[in-house]
Amino acid sequence: MFNLKPIPSQQNLKYFFWFLILKLIIGAITSGIAYLIDPSSLQNPADDYGILFTTFLLLIFAPIIETLIYQFLVIEILRKIKIPPGLIISFSAILFGLSHHYHVFYIIATTTSGIIYALYYLKLRPQGKLNAILGVTGLHFLSNLVALLSDL
């Protein structure tokens, strides 16, 4: 079991940016490896629907709905039945990754993102569920915004 120290509320912004930097670095590494192995592995089906739909999906729908399902719902249920934090993070991340089943490498890349989102949620959770949801949704939004802008 590992120590999951909560984020002090007066340091929310600092930790938000640290988690964002971590997410972007790990995302770049996993995506880069996936691209080197198979460039088609990073194709997202949303890319086929035009820029407006893709923007809505990546910046509004996905951060809100995925945070509510894979961080809030999954993590809160597992916390309620007293599952250890390491298993909660793993289970949440694997479900998050599997929901992005476009390619095996895409699943791996998004599972690593899921680890970061779940860890961030759990570290914010002592400040309240809403704070944790908003923090992860914001992190997810900015991560997707960077991905969207890098595709332009």
N, C-alpha and C positions, 0 to 999 in steps of 0.2 A: 504494500500500500504506500502511496506517496502523499506528501503533504500538499494540499491544495489551498494555498494562502489566498484569501480574498483580496480584491483590489480596494485600497482605501478610496472612498468617494472623492476626496480632494485631489486624487491623482487619476481620475477617469480619463481625461484627455490625453495625458502622457501615455497611459497603457493602451488607449485606443490606437494611437499612432504606432506604438511598438508592435501591437498585434497586426496592424495593417502592413507594416514593413515586413514582418515575419511572413505573413500570408502572401505578399507579393513576391518575396524572394523564393519561398518554397514553391509557389505556383509557377514561377519562371523556370525553376530547376526541373520540376516534374514535367511541365509542358515541353521544355526543351528536350529532355530525354525522350519523351513520347514522340515528338516531332522527328528526332533523329532516327528513331526506330521505324516509325510509320507516319509520314506527314498527314495522311487522311484520318489519323486517330483523333485529331483535335477538331474535326468538323462537328459543329453543333447544328442539329436540324432546324433550330430557330433561325439560322442564317438564311434559309431559303424563303422566308416570309417577308422580306423587305425591312428597311431600316426602322420604320415607325413601330411595327409590331415587335421587332427584335429589341428595340430600345425599351418599349413598355415591358416586355417579358423580362429582360435582364435587369432593369433598374427599378421596377415597381413590383411586379408580380412575384418573381423568384425570391428576392430578398425577404419579402413579407411572408409569403406562403411557406417557403422552405424553412425559414426561422421558426415559424409557428409549429410546423410538423416535426422537423428533425432536431431542433434544439429544445424548444419549449415543451412540446407534447412528450416526446421520447424521454427527455431528461427528467422531466417532472414525474412521469410514471415510474421510471427506474429509481429515482430518489425516494419516492413514496414506499417502494418495496425494499428499500435499504441495500441497493446494489452499490458496490464500491465505486468511487469516482473513475478509476482507470477503466473499468468495464463499461461504465456509462459512456465515457468518451469514445471508447472503441465501438460500442454498439451504435451510438448516434452517428459516428463518422462513417461506418460501413453502410448503414441505411442511406445516408446522404449520398455516398458514392454510388451505391447501386441504383439510386433513382436517376442517375446520369448515365444510363446504360448504352450510350451510343457506340462505345468501343471499349475494350478492356483497359486500354491506357487512359482513356477519359475517366473511367471508374476509379482507377488508381489515383489520378491527379485530383479528382474531386473528393476522394476519401481523405487525402491529406488536408484539403481545405476543411473538410468536415471535422477533422481533429482540432484544428485551430478554432473553428466556430464553437465546438462543444466545450473546449477548454476555456475559451473566453466567456461563454455563457455561465459556466460553473464558477468562474472567478468573480463574475459580476453578481451572481445569484444572491449572495448575502445582502446586497443593496435592494433586493426586491425583484420579483418576476418581471415587472414592466421595464425596469432599468436593464436587466439582462436581455430582454427581447429587443429593446430599442438599440442597445449597444451592438448586438450581433447583426441586426438588420442593417444598421449603418455601416458596419464593417463589410458585410456582404454587398451592399449597394456600392460602396467605393471600390471594392475589388472588381465587381462587374463593370463599373464605369471605366476603370483602367483597362480591362480586357476589351471592352467595346471600342474605346478610343484607339487602342493599339491595332485594332483590325481595320481602321479607316485608312 
